[in-house]
Amino acid sequence: MTRNASAIRLLPVLLLLGAAPALQGCVGVAVGAGATAGIAASEERGAKNAANDKGIQLGINERLFQKDLGLFGKVSVTVYEGRVLLTGVVQKQEDRDEAERLAWSQGRAVEVINELVIAPSGSLMDSANDTWITSQLRVKLTGDSTVVDINYSIDTVNGVIYLMGLAQSEAELTRVTDHARTIKGVRRVVSHVYLKNDPRRRPV
């Protein structure tokens, strides 16, 4: 991940952390409340789960930020119905373990999936291509009328696409992964998607 990419990820968290004291006690306060609520209500997980997941994500990001700014800049956190997915590239096993420990320490995760890749400092990374891959897949899913694209989170690291979310059916999930595999530069597709009727789901 480039320094610019890290800075972009850092800005919203800094703004949220800075605003936290002013928001305490204001349960109804939300950024872009109308649009956000509308999107969340359309998702399979529902608005309540979406809000819970955002709280878990912010809590983990805050712990990463407070523990190690460098680690915060390298780790991407995705949360879906309490399941936490960690992606990105870190320099050593200790960093990978620490990120997972901090994710669990937030206290509300039901699962932590650690997909962090270990690579030495100076390893060639192509974050621009990863961003392009993610955007291309999002376009493909949005344009596919047989896919409820809002139910999928996408993250790409070194050409590996990580999927998280809920699928309406096996057929839909197959279409999503097939779309992913057709994109130039994709090395592998890793799915952590559940079917909507999966008994392992533990929504709030």
N, C-alpha and C positions, 0 to 999 in steps of 0.2 A: 504494500500500500504506500503511495507517495505521501510526501509531507503535506501537499495541498489537499489530498483526499482526507488525511487525518484532521487537518484544520477544519474542513467542511463538516466532518462528523462531530468535531468538538464543539462547534458554535452553538447548535441547538441545546446541547446538554448544559453548557455554561449558562445560556439564557434561562433554562428551566431551573437550574440550581439557584441562580441569582434571584429568580422570581418566587422561589419556594416560600420564603417567610411571608410574602404578601398574600399568597394563596392559601395559607393554613386556615382551616375552618370554613373555606369557601368551597364546599363540596360541588356546587353546580358550575364552578368556573371551568371553562375549557377553551382551548385555542381553536378557532374555527368551529365552534360548537355545532352549528347547523349542519355543515358539510360532513364533519366527522361523525356525528350521530347518524346521519343518513347512510353513510358508507357502512358503518358498523352494523346497523340494523339489517343491511342487505346481506351481510356475511352469514355463512352457515353457523358460525360460532355465536352470533348474536352480539348485541351491544354490551351486555354485562360482561361477557367473557373478553371482548375486545378491550374494554376499559381495564379489566383485571390484568390482562397481558401487558398492556402499556405500562401499568404500575410496576409490574415485575421487571420489565425491560429497563425502565428508568432507574429502579433500585439497583439493578446489577451494574448499569453503566456508572451510576454514582460511586459504587464501591470500587470499580475498576479505576475511575478517575482519581479517587482519593488515595488509592493504594499506589498506583504507578501510571503517570501520564503516558509514558511510552507504551505500556501494555494496553491502556485504554485505546490508544490510536491504532493498535494492531488487531483488536478483537471486535468482531461484529456480533451483535446479540439479536436473535430473532425469537419471539415467544408466541406460541399458539396453544391456547387452552392449557396454560401452565407448563407446557413442554418447552424447554429452553434449548436453542441450537446455537452453539458457538462456532463461528467460522473465522478464517483469517490465517495469517502467517506469523508465527513467533520464532524466536531465535533458539530457544532451548526447552527441554522437557519441563524444567522448573516453572517456566512461564505458562506452559500449557496446563500444568497441574494447578497453579495458582489461580488462573482464570476460572477453572472449573470449581475450585473451592469457593471463590467469591460468588459465583453463580448460585451455589447451594446456600451460601450464607444469607442470601436475601430472605430465605425462609418460606417462600410461597411457591417455589418450583415443584412440580410433581415428577419431573424428569429433566436431566441435563445431558444433552447429546454433544459430546466434545469432538468436533471435526477440525480443530485447529491443526494446522500443518506446521511442522518444525523445519525451518530452513535457516542456514547461517546468514549473518549480516552481509549484505552486498549481493545476495542472490538475485537473479534477474526476475523482476516482477512486472507484469503488464496490466496495471489496474485499469488503464483506458480500454483495453480490449475486453477485460472482464465486465466493465460497465456497459460496453457495446453489446456483449452477449446477453446480459440481463435485459437490456432494453429491447433487443430483438425478440427474445422469448416473450416478453410482456406484450409486445405488439401482436405476435402470433396468437397468443391466448385470447387477447381482447377481440381479435378478428374471427375467432372460432366460435360460432353460435352454439356448438355442442359442449362448450366448456364454460363453467362458471368461474371466470378468471379471478374474481375478487377473493376467492377462497384460497389462493396460492401466494405464498411468499417465495421470492427467488433471490438467491445470493450466488455469486460466481467468484471463485478463487482459483487463479492460475488455470483457467479453462475448465474447471470442474463446477458444474451447476448443482447447487443444493436446493432441494424443494422442501417446503414445509406447508402444512395446511390440511384441508379436508377435501376429499374427492366425492362426487355424487355416486360414482360407480367405478368398477375396475376398468370399464371401457373408457371412461373419461380420463382416468389417470394414465392409461396407456396412450391416449392421444396427446396428453401433456408431455409425457416423456419422449414420445416420438417427435413432437415439435422441437423439443430441446436438442435431440440428437442430430437434427438436420441443420443446425446452425454452425456456420463455419468457425472453426477454432475450438469447438467443444471437445474436450478429451474424455469426459465421463459425466454421467448424470447420477446423482445420489438422492434418492427419495426418502424423506421422512414423513410422507403424507399418509394420513389415516383415511379410511373410508368413513363416510358420515355415520354408518351403522356399526362401526368398530366398537366392540365391548370394552376396549381399553381406554376409551375416551372418558375423561373425568372433568366435564365442564363445571363451572361454579354455578 
